[in-house]
Amino acid sequence: MRAMTQRAFVDEKICSGCEACLSLCPTEAIKMQGDYAFVMALFCKGCGYCIEGCGEEAIRLLDYAPI
């Protein structure tokens, strides 16, 4: 059985593109994709720092099973 971990996910319908989360990510896993933030799952460690800085509550942690 594989261990579940968590990864950040940005809801692009809620994200305003303010970029506040970019500087909060210690692994630089968040980048801008057009007008909203996007989390590169490969680099996300699920720390949740980005969630604390998102004023729109557009970021949440989801369960993720590594392949």
N, C-alpha and C positions, 0 to 999 in steps of 0.2 A: 504494500500500500504506500502511495506517495503522500508526502506531507503537504498540507495545504498552507499556503502563505497568502498574504494580501498584497494587492497592487492598487495604486491610485488610478482613478478613472475620471475623466473630465466630461461632463455632459455639455456638449457644444450648444445645445439649445438654451442653456442657462448662462454659460460663460460669456462675460462681457469683453474679454480680451484685454483686461487691465494690466496683465503681465506681473501682478504682485507675486504669484506663485513661483515664477521663474527663479527669483533670487533666493527663495526659501529652500529649494531642493538641493540637498547636499551632494547628490549624485548627478545633477544636471540632466535628469531624466525628462524634464518638462521643456518643451519647445513650442513655439508658436506655429500653427498650421493655418494659414489664412488669418481669419479674424478671431480665432480662439486657441486656447492652450491644448496641447496634446501630450499625453504621457507615453514615453517609450518604455513599454513593459520590461524589456530586457534589462534596463538600467534601474528601474524603480525597486526600492527595497522595502516599500510599505511603511515608512516611518511616520507618515501623516503630517509632516511639517507643512506641506502645501495646503492641507485642509484648513489649518489654523489661520492661514493668511488669505483665504478666499472669502471675500465679503459677500459674494453671491451664493455661496454654498453650492458651487457647481462641481466640486471635487468630492469624491467619496472613495472609500476603500472597498474593493471587491475581492472575494476569495478567488484564488488563482492556483491552478495545479501546474507546476512546471512539467514540461514534456521530457 
